[in-house]
Amino acid sequence: MSNPTPDEVQRYIAAGLPCTHLSVDGDGQHFFATIVSDEFEGKSRVMRHQRVYQALGDRMREQIHALSMKTLTPAEWAAQS
């Protein structure tokens, strides 16, 4: 199985999690994602990451070797900009 591209990882996340902003960078094995979603409201960082892993499903074990994430609510994203 070939390594996914950052665009593919971005599509995988977007297909399983409604996002208001999503960007993914990486080299095919290690990825960094910035994910902004209303679904993160009221959730801890661990719960947010678990939600992203749920969106990725088996790809997280089979294709994606490392994923670093910044998970934010829309309000947190706006405050950061």
ZASE-432011 format. One record per atom (N, C-alpha, C, CB): x, z, y; residue in one letter. Coordinates in steps of 0.05 Angstrom, whole numbers, padded with zeros to 5 digits, always signed. Glycine has a CB too. Layout:
XZYA ...
This chain:
+00017+00000-00023M +00000+00000+00000M +00018+00000+00025M -00019+00024+00000M +00012-00018+00043S +00029-00020+00067S +00022+00002+00087S +00026-00048+00080S +00041+00007+00104N +00037+00028+00125N +00018+00017+00146N +00064+00035+00138N +00000+00034+00155P -00019+00026+00176P -00005+00023+00203P -00042+00045+00178P -00016+00007+00220T -00007+00004+00248T -00021+00025+00265T -00012-00025+00258T -00011+00030+00289P -00025+00048+00307P -00054+00039+00313P -00010+00052+00333P -00057+00012+00316D -00084+00001+00321D -00103+00007+00297D -00083-00029+00326D -00093+00005+00273E -00109+00011+00249E -00117+00040+00249E -00095+00003+00223E -00098+00058+00254V -00104+00087+00254V -00125+00093+00276V -00078+00104+00259V -00122+00080+00299Q -00142+00083+00320Q -00169+00074+00311Q -00133+00068+00345Q -00171+00052+00298R -00197+00042+00287R -00208+00062+00267R -00194+00014+00275R -00192+00072+00249Y -00201+00091+00229Y -00213+00116+00242Y -00178+00099+00210Y -00200+00127+00262I -00210+00150+00276I -00236+00144+00290I -00189+00161+00296I -00236+00122+00305A -00260+00114+00320A -00284+00109+00302A -00254+00089+00336A -00280+00099+00278A -00302+00094+00259A -00315+00119+00249A -00292+00077+00236A -00300+00142+00249G -00310+00166+00238G -00315+00188+00258G -00292+00176+00218G -00309+00183+00284L -00311+00204+00304L -00317+00191+00331L -00285+00222+00306L -00340+00197+00343P -00345+00186+00369P -00326+00197+00390P -00375+00192+00378P -00312+00179+00404C -00291+00187+00423C -00297+00175+00450C -00263+00178+00413C -00291+00190+00471T -00293+00179+00498T -00266+00168+00507T -00304+00200+00518T -00245+00176+00494H -00218+00165+00499H -00203+00169+00472H -00203+00180+00523H -00188+00148+00465L -00172+00149+00441L -00148+00131+00444L -00189+00141+00416L -00124+00142+00440S -00100+00126+00439S -00082+00136+00417S -00085+00127+00467S -00069+00117+00403V -00052+00123+00381V -00026+00108+00384V -00065+00117+00354V -00004+00122+00382D +00023+00109+00381D +00036+00117+00355D +00040+00118+00406D +00055+00101+00346G +00069+00108+00321G +00086+00085+00310G +00049+00117+00301G +00099+00091+00288D +00118+00072+00276D +00110+00064+00248D +00146+00084+00275D +00085+00069+00240G +00077+00062+00213G +00077+00085+00194G +00095+00041+00203G +00092+00106+00200Q +00091+00130+00183Q +00085+00155+00199Q +00118+00134+00170Q +00095+00156+00224H +00090+00180+00241H +00074+00170+00265H +00117+00193+00250H +00052+00185+00271F +00034+00177+00292F +00029+00200+00311F +00008+00166+00281F +00023+00193+00336F +00014+00212+00356F -00012+00202+00368F +00035+00217+00378F -00033+00218+00367A -00059+00210+00377A -00069+00229+00399A -00080+00208+00354A -00081+00217+00420T -00095+00232+00440T -00124+00225+00436T -00085+00226+00469T -00140+00246+00429I -00168+00242+00422I -00186+00259+00439I -00172+00248+00392I -00205+00246+00453V -00224+00261+00470V -00252+00256+00459V -00222+00251+00500V -00265+00278+00452S -00292+00275+00440S -00309+00299+00448S -00289+00274+00410S -00335+00293+00452D -00355+00314+00457D -00357+00333+00433D -00382+00302+00464D -00351+00323+00409E -00353+00339+00385E -00334+00363+00385E -00349+00322+00361E -00314+00362+00402F -00294+00384+00402F -00303+00408+00419F -00267+00374+00414F -00325+00405+00433E -00335+00426+00451E -00340+00451+00434E -00361+00417+00465E -00329+00474+00443G -00333+00499+00430G -00318+00503+00404G -00362+00502+00424G -00300+00484+00396K -00286+00486+00371K -00256+00494+00377K -00287+00460+00355K -00245+00509+00358S -00216+00516+00360S -00199+00491+00355S -00209+00538+00340S -00174+00492+00361R -00156+00470+00356R -00155+00463+00327R -00127+00477+00366R -00155+00483+00309V -00155+00478+00281V -00180+00463+00272V -00152+00505+00265V -00203+00472+00282M -00228+00458+00275M -00228+00430+00286M -00252+00474+00286M -00217+00425+00309R -00216+00398+00320R -00199+00380+00302R -00204+00399+00349R -00176+00391+00294H -00158+00375+00276H -00171+00369+00249H -00131+00390+00272H -00185+00389+00239Q -00199+00385+00214Q -00220+00363+00217Q -00213+00411+00205Q -00233+00362+00240R -00253+00341+00244R -00240+00313+00244R -00268+00345+00271R -00216+00311+00256V -00202+00285+00256V -00194+00278+00227V -00177+00287+00274V -00183+00298+00212Y -00176+00293+00184Y -00200+00283+00168Y -00164+00318+00171Y -00224+00295+00174Q -00248+00287+00161Q -00254+00257+00167Q -00272+00305+00169Q -00250+00249+00192A -00255+00222+00200A -00236+00203+00185A -00252+00218+00230A -00212+00212+00181L -00192+00195+00168L -00195+00194+00137L -00164+00204+00174L -00207+00215+00126G -00212+00216+00098G -00187+00214+00081G -00232+00195+00090G -00189+00199+00059D -00166+00196+00040D -00142+00182+00053D -00175+00180+00016D -00146+00168+00075R -00123+00154+00088R -00102+00174+00096R -00133+00138+00112R -00111+00199+00103M -00091+00219+00111M -00072+00226+00089M -00106+00244+00121M -00082+00225+00064R -00064+00232+00042R -00049+00207+00031R -00081+00244+00019R -00062+00184+00033E -00052+00160+00020E -00035+00142+00038E -00074+00144+00009E -00041+00141+00064Q -00028+00121+00081Q -00013+00134+00104Q -00048+00102+00092Q -00024+00155+00115I -00013+00167+00140I +00004+00191+00132I -00035+00175+00160I +00030+00190+00137H +00048+00211+00129H +00050+00234+00148H +00076+00199+00124H +00047+00228+00174A +00048+00249+00194A +00031+00241+00218A +00077+00255+00203A +00015+00259+00228L -00003+00254+00251L -00002+00279+00269L -00032+00247+00242L +00009+00275+00293S +00008+00295+00313S -00016+00288+00332S +00035+00298+00330S -00030+00308+00340M -00054+00303+00356M -00056+00321+00381M -00079+00307+00339M -00067+00309+00401K -00077+00324+00424K -00107+00320+00424K -00063+00315+00452K -00122+00341+00419T -00151+00338+00417T -00164+00353+00441T -00162+00350+00390T -00180+00339+00456L -00191+00349+00481L -00221+00343+00484L -00176+00339+00505L -00235+00360+00498T -00262+00354+00506T -00261+00336+00530T -00279+00380+00511T -00282+00322+00538P -00282+00306+00562P -00275+00323+00587P -00308+00293+00566P -00284+00347+00588A -00278+00364+00612A -00248+00371+00612A -00295+00390+00611A -00237+00377+00589E -00208+00384+00588E -00192+00359+00595E -00200+00393+00559E -00200+00335+00586W -00187+00310+00593W -00188+00305+00623W -00199+00287+00578W -00211+00309+00635A -00214+00304+00664A -00197+00324+00680A -00244+00308+00672A -00195+00349+00671A -00179+00369+00685A -00150+00363+00683A -00185+00396+00674A -00142+00349+00662Q -00114+00342+00658Q -00104+00318+00674Q -00109+00337+00628Q -00123+00301+00681S -00117+00276+00695S -00113+00281+00725S -00138+00255+00691S 
